[in-house]
Amino acid sequence: MENLQEERWLAIELAVRGGEMIQTALSSARSPEAIGRRWSRARHTEIKTKIDKDVDDMLRGEIQRAFLDDAILSEENAPREGKSGRVWVIDPIDGTLNLQDPLFGTFGVCVALAVDNVPVLGVVFSPDVRAGRGGRIWIGEEGKQALYSPDYPNVEPTGTHVSDCAIRNHAIGAFDSGKHDRAVVYPYVKKLDHDTAGVTCVYRIASASMSLAAVATGDWDFYGATSAESEDLSAMVPILKGTGAVVTTLDGRPWTIKEPSILTANSVLHGDLLQYLNS
């Protein structure tokens, strides 16, 4: 694997800078009108704001300046073609709905680098929008232990591990439909909610990256989705792998940025959930 030190520091810098832009924009704007919320023209399940576009433009501009030959995939602009075989996958705000209560602040700035469609580097920064400074950060790189800080940059990131829960009935996690084909999720949720064979609790918090982050720190035991966007998932994939988690599609294939479905947990629970959900 190539040395990604330069890319790693750029990803950290840009994710944090994006978070700071959000903190600044929200410091005097706590209403939907003030943040410029609007419904996406693409689908009624997608919300966009001016903050999303501003952060996206910043991320794309800096990446393009640093790595001219790399492709860029993001939610707020058209894909940028490249010729290096590498693609940066970014989401300026994964969890835009949570720019307001009741889950205010539950979102992340996601920056990932994929090689041959497989994420090899990921950084997710969740700014502390109530304090107006700092935030939580997750850092992952292929072949290395994932790092986490609950208060970056004040607290240096340290190693983090997936939970060791191996009993389905004891498991807590999240399962999402994504923004389209939402009815596909119902059979899976029905199984997870089963009174005797299901899990303890299934959450939905309108942010795939923050749900995956909860798995990466061991607070939750699993996460699954039927049709999520690659921009929402890619940055957390090398982070999760660096915690010891298994990351696949819902039918057990290796996850790439071309796949809409995902399932992740420790190896024992992942294997059990994979078999149970597909039985």
C-alpha positions as CSV (number, residue, x, y, z in Angstrom):
1,M,0.0,0.0,0.0
2,E,1.3,3.4,-0.9
3,N,2.3,5.9,1.7
4,L,-0.8,8.1,2.4
5,Q,0.7,10.5,5.0
6,E,0.1,13.6,2.8
7,E,-3.4,12.5,2.0
8,R,-4.1,11.7,5.7
9,W,-3.1,15.1,6.9
10,L,-5.0,16.8,4.2
11,A,-8.2,14.8,5.0
12,I,-7.9,15.7,8.7
13,E,-7.3,19.4,7.9
14,L,-10.2,19.6,5.5
15,A,-12.7,17.7,7.7
16,V,-11.9,20.0,10.7
17,R,-12.0,23.1,8.5
18,G,-15.4,22.0,7.2
19,G,-16.6,21.6,10.8
20,E,-15.4,25.0,11.7
21,M,-17.3,26.5,8.7
22,I,-20.4,24.8,10.0
23,Q,-19.8,26.1,13.6
24,T,-19.4,29.6,12.3
25,A,-22.5,29.4,10.1
26,L,-24.6,28.1,13.0
27,S,-23.3,30.4,15.7
28,S,-26.0,33.0,14.8
29,A,-28.5,30.8,13.0
30,R,-30.6,28.2,14.8
31,S,-33.8,28.3,12.7
32,P,-34.4,26.5,9.4
33,E,-34.9,29.9,7.7
34,A,-31.6,31.2,9.0
35,I,-29.6,28.2,7.7
36,G,-31.3,28.4,4.3
37,R,-32.9,25.0,4.4
38,R,-34.5,23.9,1.1
39,W,-36.0,20.7,-0.3
40,S,-33.8,19.0,-2.9
41,R,-35.2,19.0,-6.4
42,A,-34.1,15.4,-6.8
43,R,-36.2,13.8,-4.1
44,H,-38.4,14.8,-1.2
45,T,-36.4,12.8,1.2
46,E,-33.2,14.9,0.7
47,I,-32.6,18.2,2.5
48,K,-30.0,20.7,1.3
49,T,-28.7,23.9,2.8
50,K,-26.3,26.7,1.7
51,I,-23.9,25.4,4.4
52,D,-23.7,22.0,2.6
53,K,-22.8,23.6,-0.7
54,D,-20.2,26.0,0.8
55,V,-18.4,23.2,2.6
56,D,-18.5,21.0,-0.4
57,D,-17.0,23.7,-2.6
58,M,-14.2,24.2,-0.1
59,L,-13.4,20.5,0.2
60,R,-13.4,19.9,-3.6
61,G,-11.3,23.0,-4.3
62,E,-8.6,22.0,-1.8
63,I,-8.5,18.4,-2.9
64,Q,-8.3,19.4,-6.6
65,R,-5.4,21.8,-5.9
66,A,-3.5,19.1,-4.0
67,F,-4.2,16.1,-6.2
68,L,-5.0,17.3,-9.7
69,D,-5.3,13.8,-11.2
70,D,-7.7,12.3,-8.7
71,A,-11.4,12.0,-9.2
72,I,-13.9,13.5,-6.7
73,L,-17.3,12.3,-5.8
74,S,-19.5,14.4,-3.6
75,E,-23.2,15.0,-2.8
76,E,-23.4,18.7,-3.7
77,N,-21.6,18.9,-7.1
78,A,-21.3,16.8,-10.2
79,P,-18.6,14.1,-10.1
80,R,-15.1,15.2,-11.2
81,E,-13.3,12.7,-13.5
82,G,-9.7,11.7,-12.8
83,K,-6.9,9.6,-14.3
84,S,-5.1,8.3,-11.3
85,G,-7.4,5.4,-10.4
86,R,-8.1,7.2,-7.1
87,V,-11.3,8.9,-6.1
88,W,-12.0,11.2,-3.1
89,V,-15.5,10.6,-1.7
90,I,-16.8,13.5,0.4
91,D,-19.9,14.5,2.2
92,P,-19.9,18.1,3.6
93,I,-22.6,17.3,6.1
94,D,-23.8,13.8,6.6
95,G,-26.9,14.4,8.7
96,T,-28.1,17.8,7.3
97,L,-31.5,17.2,9.0
98,N,-29.7,17.4,12.3
99,L,-28.7,21.0,11.8
100,Q,-31.8,21.6,13.9
101,D,-33.4,19.9,16.9
102,P,-34.2,17.3,18.2
103,L,-30.9,15.7,17.1
104,F,-29.0,19.0,16.7
105,G,-25.3,18.4,16.2
106,T,-25.5,14.7,15.2
107,F,-23.7,14.9,11.9
108,G,-20.3,14.6,10.4
109,V,-18.0,16.0,7.8
110,C,-16.7,13.0,5.8
111,V,-13.6,12.8,3.7
112,A,-12.5,9.5,2.2
113,L,-10.0,8.3,-0.4
114,A,-10.7,5.2,-2.4
115,V,-8.4,3.2,-4.7
116,D,-10.0,0.9,-7.2
117,N,-13.3,1.8,-5.6
118,V,-12.2,0.5,-2.1
119,P,-11.8,3.1,0.6
120,V,-8.3,3.1,2.0
121,L,-8.4,6.3,4.0
122,G,-11.2,8.0,6.0
123,V,-11.7,10.9,8.3
124,V,-15.0,11.9,9.9
125,F,-15.2,15.1,12.0
126,S,-18.3,15.9,14.1
127,P,-18.1,19.5,15.2
128,D,-19.3,20.5,18.7
129,V,-21.9,23.0,17.5
130,R,-23.1,23.8,21.0
131,A,-19.7,24.8,22.3
132,G,-18.8,26.4,18.9
133,R,-15.3,24.9,18.8
134,G,-13.6,21.5,18.6
135,G,-15.4,18.2,18.1
136,R,-15.1,14.5,17.8
137,I,-12.8,12.9,15.1
138,W,-12.4,9.4,13.7
139,I,-9.4,8.5,11.6
140,G,-8.8,5.3,9.6
141,E,-6.3,4.0,7.1
142,E,-6.0,0.6,5.5
143,G,-3.9,-1.8,7.6
144,K,-3.7,0.5,10.6
145,Q,-5.7,0.7,13.9
146,A,-8.4,3.3,13.8
147,L,-8.1,6.4,16.0
148,Y,-10.7,8.4,17.9
149,S,-10.8,11.6,20.0
150,P,-13.9,12.8,21.8
151,D,-12.5,16.4,21.9
152,Y,-10.2,17.2,19.0
153,P,-7.8,19.0,18.9
154,N,-7.6,19.2,22.7
155,V,-7.4,15.4,23.2
156,E,-5.1,13.4,20.9
157,P,-6.8,10.5,19.0
158,T,-6.2,7.1,20.5
159,G,-7.0,3.5,19.4
160,T,-10.7,2.4,19.3
161,H,-12.3,-1.0,19.0
162,V,-15.5,-2.5,17.9
163,S,-17.7,-4.0,20.6
164,D,-17.4,-7.7,21.5
165,C,-21.2,-8.4,21.6
166,A,-21.7,-11.8,20.1
167,I,-25.4,-12.4,21.1
168,R,-28.0,-11.1,18.7
169,N,-30.6,-10.6,21.4
170,H,-28.2,-8.4,23.3
171,A,-27.2,-6.3,20.3
172,I,-27.9,-2.5,19.9
173,G,-27.4,-0.7,16.6
174,A,-29.1,1.0,13.7
175,F,-30.6,0.1,10.4
176,D,-31.4,2.6,7.6
177,S,-33.2,2.7,4.4
178,G,-31.3,5.5,2.8
179,K,-32.9,8.2,0.7
180,H,-34.5,6.0,-1.9
181,D,-36.1,2.6,-2.3
182,R,-37.1,3.0,1.3
183,A,-39.7,0.1,1.4
184,V,-36.8,-2.4,0.8
185,V,-35.8,-1.9,4.4
186,Y,-39.1,-3.2,5.9
187,P,-38.4,-7.0,5.8
188,Y,-35.0,-6.4,7.5
189,V,-36.3,-4.2,10.2
190,K,-39.2,-6.7,10.9
191,K,-36.6,-9.4,11.5
192,L,-34.5,-7.2,13.7
193,D,-37.6,-6.2,15.7
194,H,-38.8,-9.8,16.2
195,D,-39.8,-10.4,19.8
196,T,-37.7,-13.5,20.3
197,A,-35.1,-13.7,17.5
198,G,-34.4,-10.0,17.0
199,V,-31.9,-7.6,18.5
200,T,-32.4,-5.4,21.6
201,C,-32.9,-2.1,19.9
202,V,-32.7,-0.5,16.4
203,Y,-32.1,3.2,16.1
204,R,-32.4,5.6,13.2
205,I,-30.7,9.0,13.7
206,A,-30.6,10.5,10.1
207,S,-26.8,10.2,9.8
208,A,-25.2,7.0,8.5
209,S,-21.7,8.2,9.4
210,M,-22.6,8.9,13.0
211,S,-24.3,5.6,13.3
212,L,-21.2,3.9,11.9
213,A,-19.1,6.0,14.3
214,A,-21.1,4.6,17.2
215,V,-20.1,1.1,16.1
216,A,-16.5,2.2,15.7
217,T,-16.3,3.3,19.3
218,G,-18.1,0.2,20.6
219,D,-21.2,2.2,21.8
220,W,-23.4,0.3,19.3
221,D,-22.9,-3.2,18.1
222,F,-24.0,-3.2,14.4
223,Y,-25.1,-1.0,11.6
224,G,-26.9,-1.9,8.3
225,A,-28.5,-0.1,5.4
226,T,-30.3,-1.1,2.3
227,S,-29.6,1.9,0.0
228,A,-27.3,4.4,1.5
229,E,-25.1,6.9,-0.5
230,S,-21.4,6.1,-0.8
231,E,-20.7,9.7,0.3
232,D,-22.3,8.9,3.6
233,L,-20.5,5.6,4.2
234,S,-17.0,5.6,2.5
235,A,-15.0,7.5,5.2
236,M,-16.2,5.2,8.0
237,V,-15.2,2.0,6.2
238,P,-11.4,2.1,6.7
239,I,-12.1,3.4,10.2
240,L,-14.4,0.4,11.0
241,K,-11.9,-2.1,9.5
242,G,-9.3,-0.5,11.8
243,T,-11.4,-1.3,14.8
244,G,-11.7,-5.0,14.0
245,A,-15.1,-4.8,12.4
246,V,-16.2,-6.7,9.3
247,V,-17.7,-4.5,6.6
248,T,-19.7,-6.1,3.7
249,T,-22.8,-5.6,1.7
250,L,-26.1,-7.1,3.0
251,D,-25.5,-10.2,1.0
252,G,-21.9,-10.7,2.2
253,R,-19.8,-9.3,-0.6
254,P,-16.9,-6.9,0.0
255,W,-18.0,-3.3,0.3
256,T,-17.0,-0.8,-2.4
257,I,-18.1,2.7,-3.2
258,K,-20.4,1.2,-5.9
259,E,-22.5,-0.7,-3.3
260,P,-25.7,0.8,-1.8
261,S,-26.1,-1.7,1.0
262,I,-23.9,-2.3,4.0
263,L,-23.6,-4.4,7.1
264,T,-20.9,-4.1,9.8
265,A,-20.2,-5.6,13.2
266,N,-17.6,-7.7,14.9
267,S,-16.9,-10.9,13.1
268,V,-19.1,-13.1,15.2
269,L,-22.1,-10.9,15.3
270,H,-21.7,-9.9,11.7
271,G,-21.8,-13.6,10.6
272,D,-24.8,-14.2,12.7
273,L,-26.7,-11.2,11.4
274,L,-25.7,-11.9,7.9
275,Q,-27.2,-15.4,8.1
276,Y,-30.3,-14.3,10.0
277,L,-31.2,-11.4,7.7
278,N,-30.8,-13.5,4.6
279,S,-32.6,-16.6,5.9
